[in-house]
Amino acid sequence: MKGKLITFEGSEGCGKSTQSRRLYEYLKKRKKKVIYLREPGATKVSEKIRTILLDAKNNAMLAECETLLYMAARSQIVGEIIKPKLEKGGVVICDRFLDSTLAYQGYGLGIDIDFIRCIGKFATFGIKPDLTIFLDLPVNKGLMHRYGCCDRIEKRPLSYHLRVRNGYLKLAGKDSKRIKIVRVEKDKNNTQKRIRKLVEKYAF
């Protein structure tokens, strides 16, 4: 691929969406051919799947069904938007990608990691991020930011969210060349500065 895929990962309330959007605006000002996407979502099909996945009323959804729905939404966004953009040499910033499924459904819900990787390769057309920023924040602090506004995933118990964070840390440990850990600071500007340095060093 001629382009660059930069993904953001993190557990609930880590500021991932805010920081990824700020990086998008920064790169856009630098005249990069950049687009911003969120997962699941960004296409008509994927947004409909997102609604189903996050609806708190769908509390009977099986872990297997949840995993496959995330993969379906991902396949659509990669095939429809990400792959064509990268082939043209553009930059894609994506709020979540395959690592989310490994952390949330794999380490969090117990779905087989090797199975997720296998079907993930199919769903992503074999495309891997050039750089992944993992924003790390203690789980209890992150969930406080979500108080009173909980979707189906956020409503899960603390033990689940701890498994997700630990899963992310394991992924980062196994793939430290691609996944860079950024500890979230109170000052959002400081966090963004660290992100920009990593992007300049490892993505361009």
Secondary structure, 3 states (H helix, E strand, C coil): CCCEEEEEECCCCCCHHHHHHHHHHHHHHCCCCEEEEECCCCCHHHHHHHHHHHCCCCCCCCHHHHHHHHHHHHHHHHHHHHHHHHHCCCEEEEECCHHHHHHHHHHCCCCCHHHHHHHHHHHCCCCCCCEEEEEECCHHHHHHCCCCCCCCCCCCCHHHHHHHHHHHHHHHHHCCCCEEEEECCCCHHHHHHHHHHHHHHHCC
